[in-house]
Amino acid sequence: MPTAEMPDDWKDYYKEKGRDLPQHKVDPVSDLLQELDNATIAMLNHGGPKIRVDQAFEAVLNHPESTWKRDVLSYRQRVTHYS
């Protein structure tokens, strides 16, 4: 949760405890995940090519900063789009 969206009482709690506010860390492959989602939606709902989904899937896995594993990304695909 970005700090700007954090409720004020949570911010006060962190200040009272003398702790730094948590920092939102941007996933380096978030754009690639969005492309994968778009390709999957296009395939399922608009007859888009499966090859585009496969390419987007591999792009997420092959990105140098990606921490995604094939089985976890496959699970995400199933849960997000096929259930």
N, C-alpha and C positions, 0 to 999 in steps of 0.2 A: 504494500500500500504506500503510495507516495506520501511524503510528509504533509503536503498541502491538504490531503484528504483525511488526515488523521484527526479524530475528534479532539477538541481542546482539552478535555479532562485527561486524555492519554498524554498529551504534550505536557500538561502540568505534572502528571505523575513522573514522567522522565526527569523533568527539571527538579522536582522535590528529591528524587533519588540521586541527583547529580550525575545522571547518565546522558550520554549522547543520544539524540533521536536516531532511530534506525534509518539507514539510507536505502533508497530503492535502487536495486542493481538491475540494470537493463540486460536482458538476455541478448547475447551477440547474434543469435540466429532468429530473433523474433520476426524479422522481415521474411526470412525463409519459411518459417512456420506459417505465416500468413499466406504466402504464396502456395504452400502445400494445402492449406485449408481451402483457398480459392479454387485451386485445381481440382480438389476432391469434390467440392460443391458443384463445380461446372460439369464434372463427369457424371455425378449422380443425378443432377437435376436438369441438365441441359445437353446431355449427350456429348460432353467434352471428351477429348482423347485421354485414355488411360496412360499413355506414354508420358503425358505432361505430369500426371500424378507421380509416376515412377521417377521422373527426373527431379521433381521438387523434393521427393522423399530422400533421394540420394544426395541432393544438394545440402539438406539439413545434416545428414550424417557425415558428409565429407568436408564440411566447413572446419577450418583449423581450430576454431574456438568452441566448437560444438561439444557438449557433454552428453548428447543423446546417444543411446544405444539402440540398435535395430529393434530389439524386442520391446523396449519401452516406447519407442516412437510408433511401432505397430499397434501397441495397446492404446496409445493416445488416439490413433486414427480410428480404431474400432469403437472406442467409447464416445468419441466426439461425433463421428459421422455415420456409424453403422448400427447404433443401438437406439 
